Amino acid sequence: MATMILLPDGENSVSSDWITVGIGVSDPSVALQTDNGNTSYVKCNDANETMIIEYANPSVAEGDIASIDSVRFLSSGKAVHRTDPSLVRIGYEVPSGIGLEPVSYDAHRTNFETINGTAQPYSDGSSAAWTYANLEALELLVVKILTIEVYLSYLALEVTYTEAVSADNATFFGANF
């Protein structure tokens, strides 16, 4: 199996209390592309605030993929409260059908911690196989839970797929001559 990473890119829908931090960074999709919280991140401290992030199209051509085995989110975040963790729920806005997954970043973190989502083998959460069109339309929804401030510096998607087998005509013809 092979993997590819999809990074945030495009139009995003962000409620007013998600704040982008970083020199020259005003778009959450840019702030969430690198796992370097020292330069840029998004933060929020209000309950029920939402952020919908769109993703770049796959870097692997459709013809090079035999099947899409799973998709999961990769995140890096931290809570800055002394004693309480910071909670968010992360899930798929598009395609819908996969529920929100709770993510808890530990209290009083000086460094960002990595928390990855569950590998989803089905695009609807039950039985529909992932398609290339699903990958082209992927959007994640992030919902802030409670009021303990969270910093997010990375929110990517990891796609695991089986590579398509291509015929090697040189070997085929070479064996026949």
URLIN-V967653 format. One record per backbone hydrogen bond with DSSP energy under -1.0 kcal/mol. NH is the residue of the N-H (numbers start at 1). CO is the residue of the C=O. If there is no record, write none. Layout:
BEGIN
NH:CO ; NH:CO
END
This chain:
BEGIN
2:161 ; 4:159 ; 6:157 ; 9:54 ; 13:52 ; 15:50 ; 18:15 ; 19:43 ; 21:41 ; 25:22 ; 30:27 ; 31:27 ; 32:28 ; 33:30 ; 36:34 ; 39:36 ; 40:36 ; 41:21 ; 42:152 ; 43:19 ; 44:150 ; 48:144 ; 49:46 ; 51:142 ; 52:13 ; 53:140 ; 55:138 ; 56:7 ; 64:61 ; 65:62 ; 66:162 ; 67:162 ; 69:160 ; 70:160 ; 71:120 ; 72:158 ; 74:156 ; 75:115 ; 76:154 ; 77:113 ; 78:151 ; 79:106 ; 86:105 ; 88:103 ; 89:143 ; 90:101 ; 91:141 ; 93:139 ; 94:139 ; 101:90 ; 103:88 ; 105:86 ; 108:81 ; 109:79 ; 113:77 ; 115:75 ; 117:73 ; 120:71 ; 123:128 ; 135:131 ; 136:132 ; 137:133 ; 139:94 ; 140:53 ; 141:91 ; 142:51 ; 143:89 ; 144:49 ; 145:87 ; 150:44 ; 151:78 ; 152:42 ; 153:76 ; 154:76 ; 155:32 ; 156:74 ; 157:6 ; 158:72 ; 159:4 ; 160:70 ; 161:2 ; 162:67 ; 164:64 ; 172:168 ; 173:169 ; 174:170 ; 175:171
END
